[in-house]
Structure formats: C-alpha cells, structure tokens
Amino acid sequence: MSPTRLFRIVATAEAFSWAGLILGLVLKYGTETTDVAVRVFGPIHGAVFLAYCVTVVVVWVDRRWSFGRAALALVAAVPPFATVPLEWYAARRGWLGDTWRLPAGAGTGLADRAVSWVLLKPLRGLAVAAVAVAVLFGVALLIGPPTS
C-alpha cells in the first residue's frame, strides 16, 4: 500500500468517525433521546484519531516532512472533517508519494530505521500500529474522558 493510499484511507476513516460522533452528540444533547451513539462512536473516533496520528508520524518520517507540515497534518485531526481536505491538498502538492522511501534504503537515524522496520513487512507494520493505538488508547482511558 502506497503512502498516498494509506493516508487517504485513514484520513477518510477519521472523518467518518467524526460524523458518527457528531450524530451521537446531536442525539444525546440536541434531541436528548439517547447517549448510546456517543458510547459507540466515542471510542471508535478515539481509536481512529490515534490511528491517523500514527499514520501521520510514519508518513512524516518516510517522506521527510518538515515539522510544520507534520504539525499541520496532526492539527487537521482536531476540527471535524478537516483530514479529508488536508489529504486532497497533500496529494495534489506531492507530499505523499506512490512508493515508500525507507524500505528501499533505510536512513541512518533511529526514526528512519524504526519506520523502515515497520514498512518492510506490512503485516508486522499493521500489528505494531495496532499495538501503538491500543497502548495510546489505554493511556487515554486511564487519564479519563475529555469531559471529566
């Protein structure tokens, strides 16, 4: 899977998870009918948000983004649906690319070597990303929900 395709999938999933969470908030606070959608879509959105952040870090390292570009991509996850226009912009500007740089020739830095190790075997990369998201999600649960 290319950086462009991975980023597009995760950015779109993040936007859809926002839609589910907003629907839940409307049902909970707007119509005051139920909070079940917030209980369902809240954790889904949290996990997809973290997956998007992990994806941004991997693409940042692989594509050698500047700090500002990476920060913009991370901040785009905060306002609802902003990841989709950012992905369109990034694809048009050539920020993403059709191939991964690192598996072909890992850099010398620790971040390059770590991302290269993850990208060399996609299933291993998926497992590492899933563990990273699970750990971050667990830490967030320990800290508590945003409303407390």
Secondary structure as GFF3:
##gff-version 3
##sequence-region A 1 148
A	DSSP	alpha_helix	3	25	.	.	.	ID=ss1
A	DSSP	pi_helix	26	30	.	.	.	ID=ss2
A	DSSP	alpha_helix	36	63	.	.	.	ID=ss3
A	DSSP	alpha_helix	67	75	.	.	.	ID=ss4
A	DSSP	alpha_helix	83	93	.	.	.	ID=ss5
A	DSSP	alpha_helix	110	120	.	.	.	ID=ss6
A	DSSP	alpha_helix	122	143	.	.	.	ID=ss7
###
